[in-house]
Amino acid sequence: MENDAMTIDVIIRRTVLILLTVSSSSFAQLAALENRLTVNGEIRLRSEVDSKDFNQASDANKFSLLRTRLGLDFKLADDVTAFVQFQDSRTFGEEVSTLSAQDNIDLHQGYVTFNNLFGAQGLSVTAGRMEMLFGGQRLVGPVGWDNVGRSFDGARVIYDPESAKVEFWSARLAENYQNGEDLDQSIYGIDLEIKASPQFVPRGYLIAETDGVKNSAGMKLLSRQTIGFHATGRVGGFGYDFETAVQRGEQAGEDISAYLLAASAGYTFNSPAKPRLSAGVDFLSGDDDPSAGEIKAFNTLYATNHKFYGQMDYFLNIPAHTGNRGLVDYMLKAEVNPHPKCLLRCDLHFFRNAEQDAGGDTDIGTEIDLNLGINTRKGVGNVFGLSVFSPGDVFKKTRGDRTAWWVYHMVTVKF
């Protein structure tokens, strides 16, 4: 399989180079260019049986998703690289007929990186369209599970010496210029990580969002700042993760005052199967009185929420998916490697609203996620998943009282 992947890489790389030089008067530079080009790709197929709607009268939805990515990494000079990644995302059967085509191909990433600027080791600038992730992805992440994934149009300035890493970044979320008025939607951030030791890796950050569009009262839709602290560490088999953040600002004329608190700890036992047990809690503040004129519901911004709040994805858009009442997630996790190429994992979530609904209830429900990962060959991964959600009083009133379930099989080939 590894030799096949190398052969594919060589074929694609030489084909691309021939196309790039076909209009040139000479092919003398072909060999030199080949050493500066790296080709990578991914084909991912996921089939799902989805019965997440809590409705006894409806049938389970069966569908398959396909995501194909092709990346070209050019080394233009010793300290200058360019990366281009094309992507096609589709659902089986979405074309009108077998003779029609959908316009699904897009530029997922396309950026240039300048390293060691001004001779300073560790100083780099990246500009273009790119994936971004920070820390554990609680606020900004690429959402790799999604069939499309998230990209930002922006720039990053990184200084990464041995003792610390500081990053300044920005992205344009919406371009909107009308009648001489700047109505753009943008996001900016500063991220600082101290590389103290593996036992304690602290990180601080500031994220600022602006939306120049105004509501009917002439107030800008958004000016929000998120300030946070994140720390991870490992001592022997014990590991921990802690994060807290507060949000301030204004949204459509209302003050913002919200916060997040998350903590987890686990232990990996010293045995060939590497069993690990962990527990944690996430607390996202909510609105106790939506009519009070103050927004207390924490917003997870552009997070990879699939990673944190259950794999059935009932809480992707927070605070909207929690009814602005916040979220409390008590979790227990266990994993074991019964075979060097096999990982078995079980996650248990107890979901609550941080604030009561009109009937005084907070119990959202309980979710259990089971995953079996098998890697039989290099570059090929298989994951089987089964999830079950038992609704609590809140979901019984808003969604239904039936137990929901979902199964999937995902195969990923990378070259």
C-alpha positions in Angstrom: 0.0 0.0 0.0 2.9 2.4 0.8 4.5 1.7 -2.5 1.2 2.3 -4.3 0.8 5.6 -2.5 4.3 6.6 -3.5 3.5 5.7 -7.1 0.3 7.7 -7.1 2.2 10.7 -5.6 4.9 10.5 -8.4 2.3 10.2 -11.2 0.2 13.1 -10.0 3.3 15.3 -9.2 4.8 14.8 -12.7 1.4 15.3 -14.4 1.0 18.6 -12.6 4.5 19.7 -13.4 4.1 18.9 -17.1 0.9 20.9 -17.2 2.7 23.8 -15.5 5.5 23.7 -18.0 3.7 22.7 -21.2 3.6 26.2 -22.5 7.3 26.8 -21.7 10.0 26.6 -24.4 12.0 24.2 -22.4 11.5 21.3 -19.9 14.9 21.7 -18.4 13.5 22.8 -15.0 11.1 19.9 -14.7 13.4 17.8 -12.5 14.2 20.7 -10.2 10.5 21.6 -9.9 9.6 18.0 -9.0 11.8 18.1 -5.9 9.9 21.2 -4.7 6.4 19.8 -5.1 4.6 17.5 -2.6 1.2 16.0 -3.4 -1.2 14.8 -0.8 -4.8 13.7 -0.9 -7.7 12.2 1.0 -10.8 10.2 0.0 -13.3 9.8 2.8 -16.6 7.9 2.6 -19.1 7.8 5.5 -22.4 5.9 5.4 -24.9 6.7 8.1 -28.3 5.4 9.4 -29.8 8.4 11.2 -32.7 8.2 13.6 -32.0 11.3 15.6 -35.4 13.0 15.4 -37.1 11.4 18.5 -40.1 10.6 16.3 -41.5 7.1 16.4 -43.5 7.6 13.2 -40.6 8.4 11.0 -38.2 6.0 9.3 -34.4 6.2 9.8 -32.6 8.3 7.2 -30.0 6.3 5.3 -27.3 8.2 3.3 -23.7 8.3 2.3 -21.3 11.2 2.2 -18.1 11.5 0.1 -15.3 14.0 0.6 -12.3 14.1 -1.8 -9.3 16.4 -1.2 -6.2 17.0 -3.3 -3.4 19.2 -2.0 -0.4 20.6 -3.7 2.5 21.9 -1.6 5.0 24.0 -3.4 8.4 25.0 -2.0 9.0 28.2 -3.9 12.2 29.1 -2.1 14.0 28.0 1.1 11.6 30.1 3.2 8.6 30.5 1.0 5.9 27.8 0.5 2.5 27.8 -1.2 -0.3 25.3 -0.5 -3.4 24.7 -2.6 -6.1 22.2 -1.6 -9.1 21.4 -3.8 -12.2 19.7 -2.4 -15.3 18.0 -3.7 -18.0 17.3 -1.1 -21.2 15.4 -2.1 -24.0 13.2 -0.9 -24.6 10.0 -3.0 -27.5 10.5 -5.4 -27.7 14.3 -5.2 -27.3 14.7 -9.0 -30.5 14.9 -11.0 -29.3 11.9 -13.1 -26.2 9.8 -13.7 -25.4 12.1 -16.7 -25.5 15.3 -14.7 -22.9 17.0 -12.4 -23.0 19.2 -9.4 -20.8 22.2 -8.9 -19.2 20.8 -5.7 -15.5 21.5 -6.3 -14.2 24.4 -4.3 -10.9 25.8 -3.0 -10.8 24.6 0.6 -7.3 26.1 1.2 -5.0 28.3 -0.7 -2.3 30.2 1.0 1.3 31.4 1.0 3.7 31.2 3.9 6.8 33.3 4.4 9.1 31.7 7.1 12.0 33.3 9.0 11.0 36.8 8.1 13.8 39.4 8.3 16.2 36.7 9.3 14.3 36.0 12.5 14.1 32.3 13.2 10.5 31.3 14.0 8.8 34.4 12.6 6.3 33.6 9.8 3.4 35.1 7.9 0.6 33.1 6.2 -2.0 34.7 4.1 -4.9 33.3 2.0 -7.6 30.8 2.6 -6.8 28.3 5.3 -8.0 26.1 8.2 -7.5 27.5 11.6 -7.5 25.9 15.0 -6.4 27.1 18.5 -5.9 25.1 21.6 -8.5 22.3 22.0 -10.8 23.9 19.3 -13.4 25.0 21.8 -13.8 28.4 20.1 -12.0 28.1 16.7 -11.5 24.9 14.8 -11.8 23.4 11.3 -14.6 20.8 12.1 -12.8 18.0 10.3 -15.8 15.6 10.9 -18.0 17.8 8.7 -18.2 16.7 5.1 -17.1 20.2 4.0 -15.0 21.6 6.9 -14.4 25.2 7.9 -11.9 27.5 6.2 -11.1 31.2 6.9 -10.0 33.9 4.5 -7.4 35.8 6.4 -3.8 36.0 7.7 -1.7 34.7 10.5 1.6 36.2 12.0 3.4 33.6 14.2 6.5 34.0 16.3 7.5 30.5 17.5 10.8 30.4 19.5 11.6 27.5 21.8 10.1 29.0 25.0 6.8 30.4 23.7 4.5 30.8 20.7 2.6 34.0 20.0 0.1 34.4 17.1 -1.8 37.3 15.7 -4.6 36.4 13.3 -7.5 37.9 11.5 -10.2 36.8 9.0 -12.9 38.4 6.9 -16.2 36.6 7.5 -18.4 38.7 5.2 -17.5 41.4 2.8 -20.2 44.1 2.7 -19.5 47.6 1.5 -22.6 49.7 0.7 -23.0 53.4 -0.1 -19.6 54.3 1.3 -20.2 52.5 4.6 -18.1 49.6 6.0 -20.5 46.8 6.9 -18.0 44.0 7.0 -18.0 41.1 9.4 -14.5 40.3 10.8 -12.7 38.4 13.5 -9.3 39.0 15.1 -7.3 37.1 17.6 -4.2 37.0 19.8 -3.0 33.7 21.0 0.0 33.2 23.4 1.3 29.8 24.5 4.1 29.3 27.0 6.1 26.1 26.5 7.0 25.7 30.2 7.1 21.9 30.4 5.0 18.9 29.4 3.5 19.1 33.0 2.1 22.6 32.5 1.4 24.2 29.1 -0.5 27.5 29.7 -2.2 29.5 27.0 -4.0 32.8 26.9 -6.1 34.4 24.2 -8.2 37.3 23.0 -10.8 37.0 20.2 -12.6 40.1 18.9 -15.6 40.0 16.5 -17.2 42.9 14.7 -20.2 43.1 12.4 -20.8 46.5 10.9 -24.4 45.8 9.7 -26.9 47.8 11.7 -30.4 46.8 13.0 -33.5 48.9 12.6 -32.5 51.0 15.6 -29.2 51.9 13.9 -27.1 49.8 16.3 -24.3 47.5 15.0 -25.2 43.9 15.1 -22.1 42.7 17.0 -19.0 43.9 18.9 -17.9 40.9 21.1 -14.7 40.1 22.9 -13.8 36.7 24.3 -10.9 36.5 26.7 -9.7 33.1 27.9 -7.1 30.9 29.6 -6.3 27.3 28.7 -3.9 24.9 30.3 -3.0 21.3 29.6 -0.4 19.0 31.2 0.7 15.4 31.7 2.6 13.8 34.6 3.2 10.1 34.0 -0.1 8.5 33.1 -2.1 11.4 34.5 -3.3 14.2 32.2 -5.6 17.2 32.5 -7.2 19.9 30.5 -8.6 23.2 31.9 -10.2 26.2 30.1 -12.1 29.2 31.1 -13.4 32.2 29.0 -15.5 35.3 29.5 -17.4 37.2 26.8 -18.2 40.9 26.9 -19.4 43.5 24.4 -22.7 44.4 22.7 -25.0 42.5 20.3 -27.8 44.5 18.6 -27.7 47.0 21.5 -27.7 44.5 24.3 -24.8 44.0 26.7 -23.0 40.7 26.6 -21.9 39.0 29.9 -21.2 35.3 29.5 -18.7 32.7 30.5 -17.4 29.2 29.9 -15.7 26.8 32.3 -14.4 23.4 31.3 -12.2 20.9 33.2 -11.3 17.3 32.6 -8.7 14.8 34.0 -7.8 11.2 33.1 -5.3 8.4 33.7 -3.7 6.1 31.2 -2.7 2.8 32.7 0.8 1.3 32.0 -0.2 -1.8 30.1 0.0 -3.0 26.5 -3.7 -2.2 25.9 -3.2 1.4 27.2 -6.6 1.6 28.9 -7.6 5.2 29.8 -10.3 6.6 32.1 -11.3 10.2 32.3 -14.0 12.5 33.6 -14.9 16.1 33.1 -17.5 18.9 33.1 -18.3 21.8 30.8 -20.3 24.7 32.0 -21.6 27.3 29.5 -23.6 30.1 31.0 -27.2 30.8 29.8 -29.9 33.4 30.0 -32.1 33.2 33.1 -34.3 36.1 31.8 -34.2 36.7 28.0 -36.2 39.9 28.4 -33.7 41.5 30.7 -31.8 43.2 27.9 -28.5 41.4 28.7 -27.1 38.4 26.9 -25.7 35.9 29.3 -25.6 32.8 27.0 -22.1 31.9 26.0 -21.4 31.6 22.3 -18.9 29.0 21.2 -18.1 31.0 18.0 -16.4 28.8 15.4 -15.7 25.8 17.6 -15.4 22.1 16.7 -18.4 21.3 18.9 -18.7 17.7 17.5 -15.5 17.0 19.5 -17.0 18.0 22.8 -20.7 17.9 23.2 -21.7 14.4 21.9 -21.2 12.9 18.5 -24.9 13.0 17.6 -24.4 16.8 17.1 -27.4 18.2 18.9 -25.3 21.1 20.1 -23.4 22.4 17.1 -24.7 25.9 17.2 -24.4 27.2 20.8 -26.3 29.1 22.2 -29.1 28.5 19.6 -29.3 24.8 20.1 -29.6 25.1 23.8 -32.4 27.6 23.7 -30.0 30.3 25.0 -30.3 28.6 28.4 -26.7 27.5 28.5 -25.3 23.9 28.7 -23.9 21.7 31.5 -22.2 18.6 30.3 -21.0 16.0 32.8 -18.9 13.3 31.0 -17.2 10.0 31.6 -14.9 8.5 29.0 -13.0 5.2 28.6 -10.8 3.8 25.8 -8.6 0.8 25.3 -6.4 -0.6 22.5 -7.3 -4.4 22.4 -4.9 -4.6 19.4 -2.1 -2.3 18.2 -4.2 -1.4 15.2 -7.5 -1.1 17.0 -9.0 1.5 19.4 -12.3 1.0 21.3 -13.8 4.1 22.9 -16.9 4.9 25.0 -18.2 8.4 25.9 -21.1 9.1 28.3 -22.6 12.5 28.5 -25.2 13.9 30.9 -26.6 17.1 29.4 -28.4 19.8 31.4 -29.4 23.4 30.7 -27.6 25.9 32.9 -30.9 27.8 33.4 -34.4 26.5 33.8 -37.0 26.6 31.0 -40.5 28.0 31.5 -41.6 24.8 33.2 -38.6 24.8 35.6 -36.8 21.9 33.9 -33.1 21.6 33.0 -32.7 17.9 32.1 -31.8 17.6 28.4 -30.9 14.0 28.3 -28.2 11.4 28.3 -26.0 10.3 25.3 -23.7 7.4 24.9 -21.2 7.2 22.0 -19.4 4.0 21.1 -16.5 4.0 18.5 -14.3 1.2 17.1 -11.3 2.4 15.0 -9.4 -0.1 12.9 -6.3 0.7 10.9 -5.4 -2.4 8.8 -3.0 -0.7 6.4 -0.9 2.5 6.4 -3.0 5.4 5.1 -6.3 3.5 5.5 -8.6 4.0 8.5 -12.0 2.6 9.4 -14.3 3.8 12.2 -17.5 2.2 13.3 -19.9 4.2 15.5 -23.1 3.7 17.5 -24.7 6.5 19.5 -27.9 6.5 21.6 -29.7 9.5 23.2 -32.3 9.2 25.9 -34.2 12.5 26.1 -34.8 14.3 29.4 -37.7 16.6 30.3 -36.5 19.5 28.1 -36.1 17.5 24.9 -39.3 15.5 25.6 -41.2 18.8 25.4 -39.4 20.3 22.4 -38.4 17.3 20.3 -40.1 14.1 21.4 -39.9 11.3 24.0 -38.6 8.5 21.8 -35.0 7.3 22.3 -32.9 8.5 19.4 -30.1 6.5 17.8 -27.5 6.7 15.0 -24.9 4.4 13.5 -22.2 5.0 10.9 -19.1 3.5 9.2 -16.4 5.8 7.9 -13.4 4.8 5.8 -10.6 7.3 5.1 -7.8 6.8 2.6 -4.9 9.3 2.7 -1.9 9.5 0.4 
